Amino acid sequence: MNTTENHSTPLIIGLMGVLLTALIAGCGSNGGDSTQPGVLSVSLTDAPACGFDEVNVTVGKVRVHQSDNASDNSSGWADITLDPPRKINLLDLNDPTQPNFALEHLGEAPLAAGHYTQLRLVLVPNSPGQRLANSVVLSGQPSELALDTPSGVQTGIKLIHQFTVDPGQRVDLLLDFDACQSVVKRSNNTYALKPVIKAIPFALNGIEGFLDQSLTNVVVSAQMNGAIVRATVPNSLTGKFFLARLDPAQYDVVITADNHATAVIAGVPVTSDTSTTIISTQAAPILLQASTARSISGTVTLNPSTDDPTVFVAAKQSLNGGPVVTVKSQPATLVAGNPPGDSEYALMLPSGAPSLGQYSPTLPITLNAAAQSAVAGKYTMEASAIGYATQTAVNVDISAADATQNFLLSP
C-alpha cells in the first residue's frame, strides 16, 4: 500500500490549539508601487483542550505594527475590529478531519506594504453583571466558569513574529494558540488564561491514521526527541486523526488513552511541505493494550516565589530500542493565596508497558510491548517554568502503586 499522498490545495487544518490564519493578500498586480496596500485577513481554528467541553474567548480586534517596541497607544497600528466583538467557543473549531476544517473568519482590513514585527489578538474582558465574555465549561458539566484574562491579554496578546508584506504580494502567516496549555487551573477552582502561541508552517502536510473508536480521552502527538511538536485528537465518529503542518522530518507518533498503555510508532517520515504519510487505515485501525492507570502527583515551588509564569509538568519514558517520548504534559494547578509560587499537579498514567513499532510504508504497522517490560510504569518527571531551570526526577515508579514527586525550581 502506498502510504504517502500529496495535497496541493492549501486547506486549513485544526490542531491541539487555536490556529490564527493571517492571510496578507496583495490587492493589485502593480508590484513596483511601494504604496500598494495588501489585505490582512484573520481566521481561527482549534483542537480540543484537556478536560473542557468549551473554551470561550471574546475577540475584539486583531492589531499589527511594524515596530516590536510599539506600545498600546503608539501610532501606526493597523486594526481588524470586530463590531460587535465575537464570542467564540474554540472547541467548536476542533475537528481537523471535517471537510471545511472549521474555520472562524474574523474579518479583514487593508495593510500597507512593509515589514511587521508585532501581531496582537485583543480579547474583551469579563465584566461584572454581564454575560461571561471568556469562560470554560468542564467536561460533562452544564455551567460556564469565568476564564480570567490578565490586563496584558486584554490589551493584546503580543506575538513577536516578523513578516514582510511586499507591494502587491501575499504572505500566509499561521499561528498556533495552544488552548490545552493556555488554560491554568487554580486551587480554588478558578481558571486563568496564560496564552501559549507559536508560528507553524502554513502549507498542508502531515501524518494521518485511524484509531480504535472505543478509546476515550485520546491524544495523538507528533514528537521529536521527546518534545511534542503537534498534537490532536481523533474524530469521535470515525477514529480518524490528522497531525497537520509539520516541517519535513522524521517524527515519533505517540498515542495515549484512558486505561490503556501508550503506543509509539517511531521514525514516521514527512517528506515534503505537501505530503501526508498514512500510518493506519479505517479497515485496520491502531489498537492499544489495556492498562491500569495510576497517579504521579506532587507540588512545584518557585524560588523566588511568583505566580506569573505557568508551571508545566511532563511525564516521559525512554523506550528500549526506541525514542524518548512524552506520555503526558499539562499545566500545574496554581495554589491560590499567599505565599505565591506554589503549584500542584496530578498526572494519571498507564502502569503497563508501552508498545513500540517502527514506521513502515507497508500497513498495518506491528506494535509490540514485549521488549518494554523494564519500562512499564517507570517515568522521568519534568517540571519547568519560564525563567527557572527545568528539574527532572528519574525512575518515578507506579508499576505497583501511586507515587509522589515534588519539585523546587530556581533560576
C-alpha positions as CSV (number, residue, x, y, z in Angstrom):
1,M,0.0,0.0,0.0
2,N,1.3,3.5,-0.9
3,T,1.1,5.4,2.4
4,T,2.1,8.9,1.1
5,E,-0.2,11.2,-0.7
6,N,0.1,14.8,-1.9
7,H,-2.2,17.8,-1.2
8,S,-2.0,20.7,-3.5
9,T,-4.8,22.8,-2.1
10,P,-3.8,24.9,1.0
11,L,-6.7,23.9,3.3
12,I,-6.7,24.9,7.0
13,I,-6.4,22.1,9.5
14,G,-7.1,22.3,13.2
15,L,-4.5,21.1,15.7
16,M,-4.0,20.8,19.6
17,G,-4.5,24.6,19.9
18,V,-6.0,27.6,18.2
19,L,-4.7,28.4,14.7
20,L,-4.7,32.1,13.7
21,T,-4.5,32.2,9.9
22,A,-3.2,35.6,8.9
23,L,-3.6,36.0,5.1
24,I,-1.9,39.1,3.9
25,A,-3.0,39.3,0.3
26,G,-2.0,41.7,-2.4
27,C,-4.7,44.0,-3.7
28,G,-3.3,44.5,-7.1
29,S,-0.8,43.4,-9.6
30,N,1.4,46.5,-9.6
31,G,4.4,45.0,-7.8
32,G,6.5,48.1,-8.4
33,D,4.3,50.5,-6.5
34,S,5.6,50.6,-2.9
35,T,2.4,52.3,-1.7
36,Q,0.2,49.5,-3.0
37,P,-1.5,48.0,0.1
38,G,-2.3,44.5,0.9
39,V,-5.2,43.0,2.9
40,L,-4.9,41.3,6.3
41,S,-7.5,38.5,6.8
42,V,-7.6,36.5,10.1
43,S,-9.4,33.3,10.9
44,L,-9.5,30.9,13.8
45,T,-9.5,27.1,14.2
46,D,-8.7,24.8,17.1
47,A,-8.4,21.3,18.5
48,P,-9.9,20.1,21.8
49,A,-8.3,21.3,25.1
50,C,-7.7,18.9,28.1
51,G,-10.7,18.4,30.3
52,F,-13.0,21.0,28.7
53,D,-16.2,20.9,26.7
54,E,-15.9,24.6,25.9
55,V,-13.1,27.2,25.9
56,N,-14.7,30.5,25.1
57,V,-12.9,33.7,24.2
58,T,-14.4,37.0,23.0
59,V,-12.3,38.6,20.3
60,G,-12.4,42.4,20.0
61,K,-9.8,43.1,17.4
62,V,-6.5,42.0,15.8
63,R,-3.7,44.5,15.6
64,V,-0.4,44.6,13.7
65,H,2.5,47.0,13.8
66,Q,5.9,47.5,12.1
67,S,7.8,48.0,15.4
68,D,8.2,45.4,18.1
69,N,8.6,48.2,20.6
70,A,5.3,49.9,19.8
71,S,3.1,50.4,22.9
72,D,-0.7,50.1,23.1
73,N,-1.1,53.8,22.3
74,S,1.6,54.3,19.7
75,S,0.6,55.5,16.2
76,G,1.0,53.1,13.3
77,W,-1.2,50.3,14.4
78,A,-3.4,48.6,11.7
79,D,-6.5,47.0,13.2
80,I,-9.2,44.5,12.3
81,T,-12.0,45.4,14.6
82,L,-14.9,43.0,15.3
83,D,-18.1,45.1,15.7
84,P,-19.7,43.7,17.8
85,P,-17.0,41.6,19.5
86,R,-17.4,37.9,18.8
87,K,-17.6,35.2,21.5
88,I,-16.1,32.0,20.0
89,N,-16.0,28.5,21.5
90,L,-12.7,27.4,20.3
91,L,-13.7,23.8,20.7
92,D,-16.4,24.2,18.0
93,L,-13.4,24.5,15.6
94,N,-11.7,21.3,16.7
95,D,-12.1,18.6,14.1
96,P,-9.2,18.5,11.5
97,T,-10.9,15.7,9.6
98,Q,-14.0,17.8,8.6
99,P,-14.3,19.0,5.0
100,N,-14.4,22.7,5.9
101,F,-11.7,22.4,8.6
102,A,-13.9,24.5,10.9
103,L,-12.6,28.0,10.3
104,E,-13.9,31.1,12.1
105,H,-13.3,34.1,9.9
106,L,-12.7,37.2,11.9
107,G,-12.5,39.9,9.2
108,E,-10.1,41.7,7.0
109,A,-8.6,45.2,6.6
110,P,-6.1,47.0,4.3
111,L,-2.5,46.6,5.3
112,A,0.3,48.8,4.0
113,A,3.3,47.2,2.4
114,G,6.3,46.9,4.8
115,H,8.0,44.8,7.5
116,Y,5.8,43.8,10.5
117,T,7.1,42.6,13.9
118,Q,4.0,42.6,16.1
119,L,0.7,40.9,15.9
120,R,-1.8,41.2,18.8
121,L,-5.0,39.4,19.5
122,V,-7.2,41.6,21.7
123,L,-9.7,39.9,23.9
124,V,-12.7,41.6,25.6
125,P,-12.5,41.2,29.4
126,N,-15.3,39.8,31.6
127,S,-17.4,42.5,33.2
128,P,-19.4,42.2,36.5
129,G,-23.1,41.6,35.9
130,Q,-22.6,40.8,32.2
131,R,-22.6,37.6,30.2
132,L,-19.2,35.9,30.5
133,A,-17.0,37.0,27.6
134,N,-14.3,34.4,28.4
135,S,-15.1,31.1,30.0
136,V,-14.6,27.4,30.2
137,V,-17.1,24.6,30.6
138,L,-15.7,21.5,32.3
139,S,-16.3,18.1,30.6
140,G,-19.7,16.8,31.5
141,Q,-20.7,19.9,33.4
142,P,-23.5,22.3,32.4
143,S,-22.3,25.7,33.5
144,E,-19.8,28.2,32.4
145,L,-16.9,29.2,34.7
146,A,-15.1,32.5,34.2
147,L,-11.8,32.5,32.4
148,D,-9.7,35.3,33.9
149,T,-7.7,37.3,31.4
150,P,-4.9,39.4,32.8
151,S,-4.6,43.0,31.7
152,G,-1.8,42.2,29.3
153,V,-4.1,39.8,27.5
154,Q,-6.9,42.4,27.3
155,T,-4.6,45.0,25.7
156,G,-3.5,42.4,23.2
157,I,-1.7,39.0,23.3
158,K,1.7,40.2,22.0
159,L,3.1,37.9,19.3
160,I,6.7,38.6,18.2
161,H,6.8,37.1,14.7
162,Q,8.3,39.1,11.9
163,F,6.9,39.1,8.4
164,T,7.1,41.3,5.3
165,V,4.3,42.4,3.0
166,D,5.8,43.3,-0.4
167,P,3.7,45.6,-2.7
168,G,1.1,43.5,-4.5
169,Q,2.2,40.3,-2.9
170,R,0.6,37.8,-0.5
171,V,2.1,36.4,2.7
172,D,0.5,33.5,4.7
173,L,1.1,33.6,8.4
174,L,-0.2,30.7,10.6
175,L,-0.1,30.9,14.4
176,D,-0.9,28.0,16.8
177,F,-2.7,29.1,20.0
178,D,-2.5,26.0,22.2
179,A,-5.7,26.1,24.3
180,C,-4.7,22.9,26.2
181,Q,-1.5,24.6,27.5
182,S,-3.0,28.1,27.9
183,V,-5.7,27.4,30.5
184,V,-4.4,27.3,34.0
185,K,-6.5,26.0,36.9
186,R,-6.2,27.5,40.4
187,S,-6.6,25.5,43.6
188,N,-9.8,27.5,44.4
189,N,-11.4,26.1,41.2
190,T,-11.0,29.2,39.2
191,Y,-9.3,29.4,35.8
192,A,-6.9,31.8,34.1
193,L,-5.8,32.3,30.5
194,K,-2.0,32.4,30.0
195,P,-1.6,32.1,26.3
196,V,0.9,29.7,24.6
197,I,1.2,30.6,20.9
198,K,3.8,29.7,18.2
199,A,4.1,30.1,14.5
200,I,3.8,26.9,12.4
201,P,4.1,26.1,8.7
202,F,1.2,27.2,6.5
203,A,1.4,24.5,3.8
204,L,-0.8,21.4,4.3
205,N,1.0,18.2,5.1
206,G,1.2,15.8,8.0
207,I,0.5,12.3,9.4
208,E,-2.8,10.6,9.1
209,G,-4.3,7.5,10.6
210,F,-7.3,5.8,12.3
211,L,-7.7,4.6,15.9
212,D,-10.0,2.2,17.7
213,Q,-13.2,4.2,18.2
214,S,-13.8,2.7,21.6
215,L,-10.9,4.6,23.2
216,T,-11.6,7.6,25.4
217,N,-9.7,10.8,26.1
218,V,-7.3,10.0,23.3
219,V,-4.4,12.3,22.4
220,V,-2.2,11.7,19.4
221,S,1.1,13.7,19.1
222,A,4.0,14.0,16.7
223,Q,7.2,14.3,18.7
224,M,10.9,14.9,18.2
225,N,13.4,14.0,20.9
226,G,10.6,13.7,23.4
227,A,9.2,17.2,22.7
228,I,5.6,17.5,21.4
229,V,5.6,19.3,18.1
230,R,2.0,18.9,17.2
231,A,-1.0,17.1,18.9
232,T,-4.6,16.4,18.1
233,V,-7.5,14.1,18.9
234,P,-9.3,11.7,16.6
235,N,-12.7,12.3,15.1
236,S,-15.2,10.8,17.6
237,L,-17.3,9.2,14.9
238,T,-14.7,7.7,12.6
239,G,-11.5,7.5,14.7
240,K,-9.6,9.4,12.1
241,F,-6.8,11.7,13.1
242,F,-4.5,14.1,11.3
243,L,-1.4,15.7,12.6
244,A,-1.0,18.7,10.3
245,R,1.6,21.3,9.2
246,L,4.8,19.7,10.2
247,D,8.3,20.6,9.0
248,P,9.7,17.9,6.7
249,A,11.5,15.5,9.1
250,Q,11.0,12.2,10.9
251,Y,8.6,12.1,13.9
252,D,7.6,9.7,16.6
253,V,3.9,9.3,16.8
254,V,2.7,8.8,20.4
255,I,-0.9,7.7,21.2
256,T,-2.4,7.8,24.7
257,A,-5.9,7.0,26.0
258,D,-7.6,6.4,29.4
259,N,-6.9,2.9,30.9
260,H,-4.7,1.9,28.0
261,A,-0.9,1.6,27.6
262,T,0.9,4.1,25.4
263,A,1.6,3.2,21.8
264,V,4.6,4.7,19.8
265,I,5.3,4.5,16.1
266,A,8.9,5.6,15.6
267,G,10.5,7.3,12.6
268,V,7.4,8.4,10.7
269,P,8.6,10.5,7.8
270,V,7.1,13.7,6.5
271,T,8.9,14.1,3.2
272,S,7.7,17.5,1.9
273,D,5.6,20.5,2.6
274,T,2.6,18.9,0.8
275,S,2.9,15.2,1.6
276,T,0.8,13.2,4.0
277,T,2.1,9.9,5.5
278,I,-0.6,7.3,6.4
279,I,0.2,5.1,9.4
280,S,-3.1,3.2,9.7
281,T,-6.4,2.7,7.9
282,Q,-10.1,2.6,8.9
283,A,-10.1,-1.1,8.0
284,A,-7.1,-1.8,10.3
285,P,-7.1,0.9,13.0
286,I,-4.4,1.2,15.7
287,L,-5.4,-0.7,18.8
288,L,-4.0,-0.1,22.3
289,Q,-3.4,-2.6,25.1
290,A,-5.4,-2.3,28.3
291,S,-3.5,-0.9,31.3
292,T,-4.2,0.1,34.9
293,A,-3.9,3.8,35.4
294,R,-2.0,5.2,38.4
295,S,-1.1,8.7,39.6
296,I,2.1,10.7,40.0
297,S,1.3,13.8,42.0
298,G,3.1,16.5,43.9
299,T,3.9,20.1,44.3
300,V,6.1,22.5,42.4
301,T,7.5,25.5,44.3
302,L,9.2,28.5,42.6
303,N,12.1,30.2,44.3
304,P,12.0,33.2,44.1
305,S,8.2,32.9,44.5
306,T,5.8,34.4,41.9
307,D,2.5,33.4,40.3
308,D,3.4,34.9,36.9
309,P,4.9,32.0,34.9
310,T,2.9,28.9,34.1
311,V,4.4,25.7,35.6
312,F,4.3,22.7,33.3
313,V,4.8,19.1,34.4
314,A,5.6,16.3,32.0
315,A,5.9,12.5,32.3
316,K,8.4,10.9,29.9
317,Q,9.5,7.4,29.1
318,S,12.7,6.1,27.4
319,L,11.7,3.1,25.3
320,N,14.0,0.1,24.9
321,G,15.3,0.3,21.4
322,G,13.2,3.3,20.7
323,P,12.9,7.0,21.4
324,V,12.3,9.1,24.5
325,V,8.6,10.2,24.4
326,T,6.3,12.5,26.4
327,V,3.4,10.4,27.6
328,K,1.5,13.4,29.2
329,S,2.2,17.1,29.7
330,Q,0.0,19.7,31.3
331,P,0.0,23.0,33.3
332,A,0.1,22.5,37.0
333,T,-2.7,23.9,39.2
334,L,-1.8,27.2,40.8
335,V,-2.3,27.2,44.5
336,A,-4.3,30.3,45.3
337,G,-3.3,32.7,48.1
338,N,-0.1,33.6,49.9
339,P,2.7,32.9,49.6
340,P,2.8,32.9,45.8
341,G,4.8,30.5,43.7
342,D,3.2,27.1,44.7
343,S,1.6,24.8,42.2
344,E,0.3,21.2,42.5
345,Y,-0.2,18.5,39.9
346,A,-1.6,15.0,39.4
347,L,-1.0,13.0,36.2
348,M,-2.9,9.8,35.6
349,L,-0.5,7.5,33.7
350,P,-0.5,3.9,32.4
351,S,1.3,1.4,34.6
352,G,1.6,-1.2,31.8
353,A,4.4,-1.5,29.2
354,P,4.2,0.8,26.2
355,S,4.0,-0.7,22.7
356,L,6.6,0.2,20.1
357,G,6.5,-0.1,16.3
358,Q,8.9,1.2,13.6
359,Y,7.3,3.0,10.7
360,S,6.9,1.0,7.5
361,P,5.1,2.0,4.3
362,T,3.5,-1.5,4.4
363,L,0.5,-1.5,6.6
364,P,-0.5,-2.4,9.2
365,I,2.5,-1.5,11.4
366,T,3.2,-4.0,14.1
367,L,3.2,-2.7,17.7
368,N,5.0,-4.9,20.3
369,A,5.2,-4.4,24.1
370,A,7.4,-7.5,24.8
371,A,10.7,-5.6,24.8
372,Q,9.3,-2.8,27.0
373,S,8.6,-4.7,30.3
374,A,11.5,-3.0,32.1
375,V,10.0,0.4,31.1
376,A,6.5,-0.4,32.4
377,G,5.3,2.1,35.0
378,K,8.6,4.0,35.2
379,Y,8.7,7.7,34.2
380,T,11.1,10.6,34.2
381,M,9.1,13.5,35.6
382,E,10.0,17.0,34.4
383,A,8.9,20.4,35.9
384,S,9.5,23.7,34.1
385,A,8.6,27.4,34.1
386,I,9.9,30.3,32.0
387,G,12.8,32.0,33.9
388,Y,13.5,28.9,36.0
389,A,15.8,25.9,35.4
390,T,14.0,22.7,34.4
391,Q,14.1,20.0,37.1
392,T,13.9,16.2,36.4
393,A,13.3,13.2,38.6
394,V,14.2,9.8,37.0
395,N,12.7,6.3,37.7
396,V,9.5,7.5,39.3
397,D,7.8,4.1,39.6
398,I,4.0,3.5,39.5
399,S,4.2,-0.1,38.5
400,A,2.7,-1.2,41.8
401,A,1.3,1.9,43.4
402,D,0.8,5.7,43.1
403,A,3.8,7.9,43.5
404,T,4.6,11.4,44.8
405,Q,7.3,13.7,43.4
406,N,7.8,17.3,44.5
407,F,9.9,19.9,42.7
408,L,11.7,23.1,43.7
409,L,12.6,25.4,40.8
410,S,15.2,28.1,40.9
411,P,16.6,30.3,38.1
